[in-house]
């Protein structure tokens, strides 16, 4: 195995002009189906984790006056954040399913065309 040749081919492929082939189109469709669910899951998960952390800080007296009212508020805010974190994955799955259903016909048609050409 000539590793220099493999490395040179990888460099050439990186700098060569890309053709829009069916495989590239298939990859773009797959990405379009999955990206909205991933963006939502990350954004919602980060927001809920920050809410839960704020609630824990309030409950422990790190922020706020450290009174019983702030402790109770912190517990409520923390629970809201933890519930958000808990429902994040089921919401992600639902959004992902909608995206896959939306692009399923085009992806299957293109994938079968690609598979037919390789045979």
One Martini backbone bead per residue (centre of mass of N, CA, C, O) as a GRO file, in nm:
protein
  119
    1UNK     BB    1   0.094   0.038   0.026
    2UNK     BB    2   0.061   0.375  -0.088
    3UNK     BB    3   0.046   0.650   0.111
    4UNK     BB    4   0.130   0.883  -0.076
    5UNK     BB    5  -0.089   0.839  -0.289
    6UNK     BB    6  -0.333   0.872  -0.102
    7UNK     BB    7  -0.263   1.156  -0.005
    8UNK     BB    8  -0.260   1.291  -0.285
    9UNK     BB    9  -0.556   1.224  -0.356
   10UNK     BB   10  -0.682   1.377  -0.119
   11UNK     BB   11  -0.577   1.656  -0.203
   12UNK     BB   12  -0.701   1.665  -0.483
   13UNK     BB   13  -0.998   1.632  -0.385
   14UNK     BB   14  -1.003   1.893  -0.212
   15UNK     BB   15  -0.918   2.096  -0.473
   16UNK     BB   16  -1.125   2.004  -0.651
   17UNK     BB   17  -1.386   2.015  -0.846
   18UNK     BB   18  -1.717   1.993  -0.777
   19UNK     BB   19  -1.969   1.771  -0.840
   20UNK     BB   20  -2.316   1.740  -0.902
   21UNK     BB   21  -2.433   1.469  -0.778
   22UNK     BB   22  -2.636   1.231  -0.651
   23UNK     BB   23  -2.485   1.203  -0.383
   24UNK     BB   24  -2.492   1.501  -0.306
   25UNK     BB   25  -2.801   1.527  -0.315
   26UNK     BB   26  -2.853   1.313  -0.099
   27UNK     BB   27  -2.699   1.455   0.128
   28UNK     BB   28  -2.871   1.716   0.125
   29UNK     BB   29  -3.142   1.581   0.191
   30UNK     BB   30  -3.056   1.454   0.458
   31UNK     BB   31  -2.979   1.720   0.594
   32UNK     BB   32  -3.261   1.860   0.561
   33UNK     BB   33  -3.410   1.648   0.742
   34UNK     BB   34  -3.214   1.683   1.016
   35UNK     BB   35  -3.139   1.981   1.098
   36UNK     BB   36  -3.387   2.098   1.253
   37UNK     BB   37  -3.372   1.894   1.490
   38UNK     BB   38  -3.084   1.962   1.583
   39UNK     BB   39  -3.116   2.261   1.641
   40UNK     BB   40  -3.340   2.235   1.846
   41UNK     BB   41  -3.204   2.045   2.051
   42UNK     BB   42  -2.970   2.226   2.125
   43UNK     BB   43  -3.119   2.487   2.204
   44UNK     BB   44  -3.319   2.364   2.410
   45UNK     BB   45  -3.110   2.221   2.590
   46UNK     BB   46  -2.949   2.469   2.673
   47UNK     BB   47  -3.180   2.634   2.792
   48UNK     BB   48  -3.270   2.422   3.006
   49UNK     BB   49  -2.998   2.401   3.152
   50UNK     BB   50  -2.992   2.699   3.239
   51UNK     BB   51  -3.252   2.693   3.399
   52UNK     BB   52  -3.167   2.472   3.599
   53UNK     BB   53  -2.916   2.622   3.707
   54UNK     BB   54  -3.066   2.865   3.815
   55UNK     BB   55  -3.241   2.709   4.014
   56UNK     BB   56  -3.007   2.594   4.182
   57UNK     BB   57  -2.888   2.867   4.266
   58UNK     BB   58  -3.140   2.966   4.412
   59UNK     BB   59  -3.171   2.725   4.613
   60UNK     BB   60  -2.862   2.768   4.733
   61UNK     BB   61  -2.795   3.096   4.736
   62UNK     BB   62  -2.602   3.218   4.510
   63UNK     BB   63  -2.861   3.354   4.419
   64UNK     BB   64  -2.994   3.592   4.577
   65UNK     BB   65  -3.106   3.608   4.917
   66UNK     BB   66  -3.164   3.312   5.057
   67UNK     BB   67  -3.450   3.261   5.088
   68UNK     BB   68  -3.736   3.083   5.088
   69UNK     BB   69  -3.847   3.207   4.828
   70UNK     BB   70  -3.593   3.152   4.651
   71UNK     BB   71  -3.592   2.848   4.694
   72UNK     BB   72  -3.870   2.793   4.573
   73UNK     BB   73  -3.811   2.922   4.300
   74UNK     BB   74  -3.569   2.737   4.233
   75UNK     BB   75  -3.727   2.474   4.227
   76UNK     BB   76  -3.922   2.550   4.002
   77UNK     BB   77  -3.713   2.626   3.786
   78UNK     BB   78  -3.562   2.355   3.789
   79UNK     BB   79  -3.800   2.176   3.706
   80UNK     BB   80  -3.850   2.310   3.437
   81UNK     BB   81  -3.570   2.241   3.320
   82UNK     BB   82  -3.587   1.929   3.356
   83UNK     BB   83  -3.836   1.889   3.180
   84UNK     BB   84  -3.712   2.001   2.924
   85UNK     BB   85  -3.485   1.790   2.908
   86UNK     BB   86  -3.677   1.538   2.902
   87UNK     BB   87  -3.843   1.639   2.626
   88UNK     BB   88  -3.631   1.676   2.402
   89UNK     BB   89  -3.613   1.397   2.260
   90UNK     BB   90  -3.910   1.358   2.172
   91UNK     BB   91  -3.913   1.616   2.002
   92UNK     BB   92  -3.685   1.540   1.815
   93UNK     BB   93  -3.819   1.286   1.696
   94UNK     BB   94  -4.065   1.433   1.575
   95UNK     BB   95  -3.909   1.626   1.386
   96UNK     BB   96  -3.751   1.406   1.236
   97UNK     BB   97  -3.997   1.257   1.121
   98UNK     BB   98  -4.104   1.493   0.954
   99UNK     BB   99  -3.850   1.528   0.779
  100UNK     BB  100  -3.845   1.239   0.664
  101UNK     BB  101  -4.131   1.246   0.540
  102UNK     BB  102  -4.079   1.487   0.346
  103UNK     BB  103  -3.802   1.337   0.202
  104UNK     BB  104  -3.846   1.031   0.133
  105UNK     BB  105  -3.912   1.015  -0.169
  106UNK     BB  106  -3.651   1.149  -0.279
  107UNK     BB  107  -3.445   0.967  -0.137
  108UNK     BB  108  -3.539   0.693  -0.248
  109UNK     BB  109  -3.519   0.758  -0.548
  110UNK     BB  110  -3.216   0.836  -0.549
  111UNK     BB  111  -3.104   0.575  -0.418
  112UNK     BB  112  -3.208   0.378  -0.638
  113UNK     BB  113  -3.050   0.508  -0.868
  114UNK     BB  114  -2.770   0.461  -0.751
  115UNK     BB  115  -2.796   0.151  -0.713
  116UNK     BB  116  -2.854   0.092  -1.019
  117UNK     BB  117  -2.573   0.203  -1.130
  118UNK     BB  118  -2.379  -0.003  -0.967
  119UNK     BB  119  -2.475  -0.286  -1.104
   0.00000   0.00000   0.00000
